Amino acid sequence: MSDRPIAIVTGAAGFIGSHMVDLLLEWGFRVHAIDNLTGGRLANLAHHRGDSNLVFEERDIRSLEAGDVLFSGSQYVFHFAGIGDIVPSVERPLDYMDTNVQGTLRVLESARAAGVQKLVYAASSSCYGLARELPTTESAPIDTQYPYALSKYLGELSVFHWRRVYGLPVNTIRIFNAYGPRSRTTGAYGAVFGVFLAQKLADRPFTVVGDGTQRRDFVFVTDVAKAFLAAAESKLAGECFNLGTGDPQSVNRLVELLGGEVEYIPKRPGEPDVTWAATEKIRSQLGWKPMVTFEEGVAAMLENIEYWR
């Protein structure tokens, strides 16, 4: 048996989860990975095939029970598993509540029974809705516009409730617009990039909503993984952190970097003009800062473009 510390990653074959696995293995952890492969892909972990420090189980988090052997002896839990598509959540709200809320409760109970040192929950900046406070701080008003946003926020409230009632050491990270290799072409993080990459592969013009001046706080996925590790290793507990670069980029700038023809389509109702994370808290309290510039990140996406084909 390895004497490496054990970390649990739920949603480990997904976009952010698989990069979390990469970082943890690089930092000397033994990783117990869970994914039901509805949104994740085994291909995202294929480069670790044969690594005895990665244990993968194809499971649904809703099947977890307190005392689950996979959690035994684990030090950290990184909880990314969930359904991330925004629009279908309006059509299938019960699925979202079941996975993102009930599933989270099962992860919490498994973590509590294992006596973990820290659980870090992947929360969503969608909880702010059409944010009225820019840049948006962690104390900004909550305004969940879709069942997806509500389910992720209820999951976050549950995480803090387990800290208050049971003393479980937790932190949550509200991710803004994560992007990078292995992102999906749909869903909460795939939206803008995924559509554009699919269009680039098909040699079609980029469909830009509105006039393209809307800005998003894009944060590269390897920087996201580092923020989660920092939140786990910090002595702080019971904290919520916004995660972006604090430097929103316009959709027009993205299109310029990707290179191609543009077609403008009407603006959709309920879409924010700007997402912009206030990052003072995560920088000062966790010592985290983004290492990948937007230009470098987009270049990395283009290098990996065959992945999306």
MONOR-V42357 format. One record per pair of residues at least 6 apart in sequence whose C-alpha atoms are under 6 Angstrom apart, sorted by the first residue. I is the first residue (numbers start at 1). J is the second residue. Records with the same first field share a line. If there is no record, write none. Layout:
I->J  J
//
This chain:
4->29  30
5->29
6->29  30  31  74  75
7->31  74  75  76  77
8->31  32  33  77
9->33  78
10->34  79  80  81
11->17  34  35  80  81
12->18  33  34  35
13->40  41  42  44
14->40
15->182  183
20->225
30->53
31->54
32->55
33->55  56
34->57  58  59
35->58  59
36->58  59  60
61->103
62->103
64->106
66->109  110  113
67->110  113
71->114
72->114
74->116
75->116  117
76->116  117  118  119
77->119
78->119  120
79->121
80->122
82->99  100
84->187  188
85->187  188
86->148
89->147  148
93->147
97->151
100->151
101->151  155
118->169  170  232
119->170
120->170  171  172
121->172
122->173
123->173  174
124->174  175
125->174  175  176
126->149
127->142  143  144  149
128->142  143
129->143  144  145
130->272
135->276  277  278
136->276  277  278
137->278
144->150
162->168
169->237
170->237  238
171->237  238  239  240
172->240
173->240  241  242
174->242  243
175->243
176->243  244
177->189  217  218  219
178->189  218  219  220  221
179->220  221
180->220  221  301
181->301
183->190
184->190
185->194  195
196->206
205->261  262
206->262  263
207->263  264
208->264
209->264  265  266  267
210->265  266  267
212->251  252
213->250
214->250  273  274
215->248  249  250  274
216->248  249  274  275
217->244  248  275  276
219->244  245
223->290
241->282
244->277
246->276  277  278  279
248->276
283->289
//
